[in-house]
Amino acid sequence: LASPLIPNWCRPNHPLHFSADIRRLIRKEHSPDGIFLNIPYAQRYTNFEIAVLSTVTAYGLIPHMAKQESGLSVRLHKIARMMLSCDLAFTDLSYAKRLNMPFELGILLAWGKENFVVSAARYESLQRISDLNFGDIHYHERSVGKLIKSLSLWLRQRYPKRAMSLNVLFRRYRRWQKIRRELGRDFDQLSPQDIDQMLKIAEAEYKIELPGRAKIR
Amino acid sequence: LSSKGVLKSAQSSTATVGSVARRFHEEIGLPKPLSVRLSKKFNELAKKVDWAVSLPEREIPSNAYTKRAKKSARRTSK
């Protein structure tokens, strides 16, 4: 298992300075299957959030999101720790007015994380950040189906042995939505990892069938 | 699979609200009241939906030819 890159060149008063203890913790938390989700936290993004979560967990990945951290530590420091413990990242630049996503994308790129970048409308992000002309940006055009399709293609290239059909992923997404609707606010308050674990227990205990993932774990 | 390609019902669950809530609490570390609430909701959901009854998974065709395209291609060749 390759150990993650952990910046040790920042001075102690720098916001991204990591003490020896924290560096040890990052090394312990690091997982090649970890994926950092750099996405907006908004009510109108919920369907996309479910689409991303249901797809990445179908591929056996462990999603990490900034909203799951509720400690008192400085937010950026916590986010940076989370980024370092993942090898992959997903960034959605659809919300042009929010600068957190492009800012975090910059950090992820600087640390050499493999990124899947999407945006809602074609060339919209490039108009604002022309530096992003470096490579592929995928456009979901505000369609959950298109997002699942392009994300799945990207994941399929990385994990060919875990590949599954789009039908499976769409069914999985619909079931996640059904569960989310039934659980209401309780679902929204859980971290992605908690949701993943909760669904695994529910699958086993209540025989709830969630397509995908079965052949991985 | 039944003759119509519909998955037969899975074994009925023997899980209880308490046992599942305990797993949520012990394995995920969720607070007890939340674990109980979630377990109750899952219990209701499991009763309401027959998860096992669904169409079998269909693979996406590996090439671009859909059934309709193949049919039309056959028709043109005749």
Contacts between the chains, C-beta under 8 A, distances in Angstrom:
chain1	res1	chain2	res2	distance
A	165	B	57	6.4
A	165	B	58	7.0
A	165	B	59	4.8
A	165	B	60	4.9
A	166	B	60	5.5
A	167	B	57	6.0
A	167	B	58	5.3
A	167	B	59	7.6
A	167	B	60	6.9
A	168	B	57	5.4
A	171	B	54	7.1
A	171	B	57	7.7
A	175	B	51	7.8
A	178	B	45	7.8
A	178	B	49	7.2
A	179	B	45	6.8
A	182	B	41	5.7
A	182	B	44	7.3
A	182	B	45	4.9
A	183	B	38	6.4
A	183	B	41	5.3
A	183	B	42	7.9
A	184	B	41	8.0
A	186	B	34	6.3
A	186	B	37	6.0
A	186	B	38	5.7
A	186	B	41	7.3
A	190	B	30	7.7
A	194	B	28	5.3
A	194	B	30	6.7
A	197	B	27	6.6
A	197	B	28	4.8
A	198	B	24	6.2
A	198	B	28	6.1
A	198	B	30	7.7
A	198	B	38	6.7
A	201	B	20	6.6
A	201	B	23	5.0
A	201	B	24	6.4
A	201	B	27	6.7
A	201	B	28	7.6
A	202	B	20	7.4
A	202	B	42	5.0
A	205	B	13	6.4
A	205	B	15	3.7
A	205	B	19	7.3
A	205	B	20	4.9
A	205	B	23	7.1
A	205	B	42	7.8
A	206	B	13	4.8
A	206	B	15	5.6
A	206	B	20	7.3
A	206	B	42	5.5
A	206	B	43	7.1
A	206	B	45	7.6
A	206	B	46	4.0
A	207	B	10	4.7
A	207	B	11	6.4
A	207	B	12	7.4
A	207	B	13	4.9
A	207	B	46	7.2
A	207	B	51	6.6
A	207	B	52	7.1
A	208	B	42	7.4
A	208	B	45	7.4
A	208	B	46	6.3
A	208	B	51	5.1
A	209	B	10	7.0
A	209	B	51	4.2
A	209	B	52	6.1
A	209	B	54	7.2
A	211	B	57	6.7
